[in-house]
């Protein structure tokens, strides 16, 4: 874990969250500093300047600046004007549903969309190649079908109103029993 040795002392729960959020981001392929800054801004009660963030987290100002640019690109934070202060202040989106949707959309854009493009090209190439093993060709088609289904499901879920998504999540596996073939034998 990255130590936070800033000038400002954070409450233990806040520090633990920031460190954990940084570790989670690192496991997802997001720079740890980016995730820690997001964690700090998510819990902050007021917008913060880059200098405040650097001081609080004990990070280099240049690292904070680059991390803020990435968080802005992910649309997870925004610049907030403060009357009488010319410095940029930042705050995080605090609606956790919106945060999750934005992260999922960005991951889809970075991971799922390129995978579908590559799989479509592989399936096309396989269909035109008489030397391809039929098993490999079949598996490529199955993987493409699965990935496109996941993509289609994701796009549909974006249109479902939040209260319905919450209800679906609370139903969990019980929803399968409502389907004609969903009941366990």
C-alpha positions as CSV (number, residue, x, y, z in Angstrom):
1,X,0.0,0.0,0.0
2,X,1.1,3.5,-0.7
3,X,1.7,5.5,2.5
4,X,0.0,8.8,2.9
5,X,2.4,11.0,4.7
6,X,1.0,14.5,4.0
7,X,0.9,17.6,6.2
8,X,-2.7,17.1,7.0
9,X,-3.8,14.3,9.3
10,X,-6.8,12.4,8.0
11,X,-9.2,10.5,10.1
12,X,-8.3,6.8,10.2
13,X,-11.4,5.7,8.3
14,X,-10.8,8.2,5.6
15,X,-7.2,7.2,5.2
16,X,-8.1,3.6,5.1
17,X,-10.7,4.2,2.4
18,X,-8.3,6.3,0.3
19,X,-5.6,3.6,0.5
20,X,-8.1,0.8,-0.3
21,X,-9.6,2.8,-3.2
22,X,-6.1,3.3,-4.5
23,X,-5.4,-0.5,-4.3
24,X,-8.7,-1.3,-6.0
25,X,-7.9,1.1,-8.8
26,X,-4.4,-0.4,-9.2
27,X,-6.0,-3.8,-9.5
28,X,-8.3,-2.5,-12.2
29,X,-5.4,-1.0,-14.2
30,X,-5.9,2.6,-13.0
31,X,-2.9,4.4,-11.5
32,X,-2.9,4.2,-7.7
33,X,-2.5,7.9,-7.3
34,X,-5.4,8.6,-9.6
35,X,-7.6,6.4,-7.5
36,X,-6.4,7.8,-4.2
37,X,-7.1,11.3,-5.4
38,X,-10.6,10.2,-6.5
39,X,-11.1,8.6,-3.1
40,X,-10.1,11.8,-1.3
41,X,-12.3,14.0,-3.4
42,X,-15.2,11.6,-3.1
43,X,-15.1,11.9,0.7
44,X,-14.2,15.6,0.8
45,X,-16.9,17.9,2.2
46,X,-15.8,20.8,0.0
47,X,-14.0,21.3,-3.3
48,X,-10.2,21.1,-3.1
49,X,-7.3,22.7,-5.0
50,X,-4.5,20.7,-6.5
51,X,-2.2,22.1,-3.8
52,X,-4.6,21.0,-1.0
53,X,-4.7,17.5,-2.6
54,X,-0.9,17.3,-2.9
55,X,-0.5,18.5,0.7
56,X,-3.2,16.1,2.1
57,X,-1.9,13.0,0.3
58,X,1.8,13.9,0.4
59,X,2.1,13.6,-3.4
60,X,4.1,15.6,-5.9
61,X,2.1,18.5,-7.4
62,X,2.9,17.2,-10.9
63,X,1.5,13.8,-10.1
64,X,-1.6,15.4,-8.7
65,X,-2.0,17.6,-11.9
66,X,-1.7,14.6,-14.2
67,X,-4.1,12.5,-12.1
68,X,-6.7,15.3,-12.1
69,X,-6.5,15.4,-15.9
70,X,-7.2,11.7,-16.0
71,X,-10.1,11.9,-13.5
72,X,-11.6,14.8,-15.6
73,X,-11.3,12.6,-18.7
74,X,-13.2,9.8,-16.9
75,X,-15.8,12.4,-15.9
76,X,-15.5,11.4,-12.3
77,X,-14.6,14.9,-11.1
78,X,-15.3,18.4,-12.2
79,X,-13.7,21.9,-11.8
80,X,-15.7,24.1,-9.5
81,X,-15.3,27.9,-9.5
82,X,-14.9,29.5,-6.1
83,X,-15.7,33.2,-5.8
84,X,-12.6,35.2,-5.1
85,X,-10.2,32.4,-5.8
86,X,-8.6,32.1,-9.2
87,X,-7.2,28.6,-8.5
88,X,-9.0,25.6,-9.9
89,X,-11.0,23.6,-7.3
90,X,-12.1,20.1,-7.9
91,X,-15.0,18.0,-6.5
92,X,-16.0,14.4,-7.2
93,X,-19.3,13.1,-8.4
94,X,-20.8,11.8,-5.2
95,X,-23.8,9.9,-6.6
96,X,-22.4,6.4,-6.3
97,X,-24.7,5.1,-9.0
98,X,-23.5,7.7,-11.4
99,X,-19.9,7.0,-10.4
100,X,-20.4,3.3,-11.1
101,X,-22.1,4.0,-14.4
102,X,-19.3,6.3,-15.6
103,X,-16.6,3.8,-14.6
104,X,-18.5,1.0,-16.4
105,X,-19.0,3.2,-19.5
106,X,-15.3,4.1,-19.6
107,X,-14.2,0.4,-19.1
108,X,-16.6,-0.6,-21.8
109,X,-15.0,1.9,-24.1
110,X,-11.5,0.9,-23.2
111,X,-12.0,-2.9,-23.0
112,X,-15.2,-4.3,-24.4
113,X,-15.5,-2.2,-27.6
114,X,-11.9,-3.1,-28.7
115,X,-12.5,-6.7,-27.8
116,X,-15.6,-6.8,-30.0
117,X,-13.8,-5.2,-32.9
118,X,-10.9,-7.7,-32.6
119,X,-13.2,-10.7,-32.2
120,X,-15.2,-9.7,-35.3
121,X,-12.0,-9.4,-37.3
122,X,-10.9,-12.8,-36.0
123,X,-14.2,-14.5,-36.9
124,X,-14.1,-12.9,-40.4
125,X,-10.5,-14.0,-40.9
126,X,-11.3,-17.5,-39.6
127,X,-14.2,-17.8,-42.1
128,X,-11.9,-16.9,-45.0
129,X,-9.1,-19.3,-43.9
130,X,-9.4,-22.9,-45.0
131,X,-6.6,-24.0,-42.7
132,X,-8.4,-22.9,-39.5
133,X,-9.4,-25.6,-37.1
134,X,-13.2,-25.8,-36.9
135,X,-13.0,-25.9,-33.1
136,X,-11.1,-22.7,-33.0
137,X,-13.5,-21.1,-35.4
138,X,-16.5,-22.2,-33.3
139,X,-14.9,-20.9,-30.1
140,X,-14.2,-17.5,-31.7
141,X,-17.8,-17.3,-32.8
142,X,-19.0,-18.2,-29.3
143,X,-16.7,-15.7,-27.6
144,X,-17.9,-13.0,-30.0
145,X,-21.6,-13.9,-29.4
146,X,-21.0,-13.8,-25.6
147,X,-19.1,-10.4,-25.8
148,X,-21.8,-8.9,-28.0
149,X,-24.5,-10.1,-25.6
150,X,-22.7,-8.5,-22.7
151,X,-22.4,-5.3,-24.6
152,X,-26.1,-5.4,-25.6
153,X,-27.1,-6.1,-22.0
154,X,-24.9,-3.2,-20.8
155,X,-26.5,-0.8,-23.3
156,X,-30.0,-1.9,-22.3
157,X,-29.2,-1.5,-18.6
158,X,-28.2,2.1,-19.1
159,X,-31.8,2.9,-20.2
160,X,-33.4,1.2,-17.2
161,X,-34.5,3.7,-14.6
162,X,-32.5,3.5,-11.4
163,X,-35.4,2.3,-9.1
164,X,-35.9,-0.6,-11.4
165,X,-32.2,-1.5,-11.5
166,X,-32.2,-1.4,-7.7
167,X,-35.3,-3.7,-7.6
168,X,-33.6,-6.1,-10.0
169,X,-30.5,-6.2,-7.9
170,X,-32.5,-6.8,-4.7
171,X,-34.3,-9.7,-6.4
172,X,-31.0,-11.4,-7.2
173,X,-31.4,-15.0,-8.3
174,X,-35.1,-14.8,-7.5
175,X,-35.6,-13.1,-10.9
176,X,-34.6,-16.3,-12.6
177,X,-37.6,-18.0,-11.1
178,X,-39.9,-15.5,-12.9
179,X,-38.6,-16.7,-16.3
180,X,-40.4,-19.6,-18.0
181,X,-37.3,-21.9,-17.9
182,X,-35.8,-20.2,-14.9
183,X,-37.0,-22.5,-12.1
184,X,-34.5,-25.0,-10.7
185,X,-35.4,-28.6,-11.0
